[in-house]
Amino acid sequence: MAHIFSVEIHKFLGHKIRLAEEGKNRAVKGDDEKTRRYFEGRLFELNTMRQYLNEKIDLKNWRYY
């Protein structure tokens, strides 16, 4: 069984990534370079955190005692 806190963290990061992607897309459409760069940095941070969790915490085989 997956560790519930790890699952919730993954859900939280996924939600924040979707919001950042939407913000970046709005900035691209509005030709707002400063905001686009902000969201690109935000996406980099969030994806880095998610990648770390995927490498260090295996949700499928995690045993909760």
Secondary structure, 3 states (H helix, E strand, C coil): CCCHHHHHHHHHHHHHHHHHHHHHHHHHHCCCHHHHHHHHHHHHHHHHHHHHHHHHCCCCCCCCC
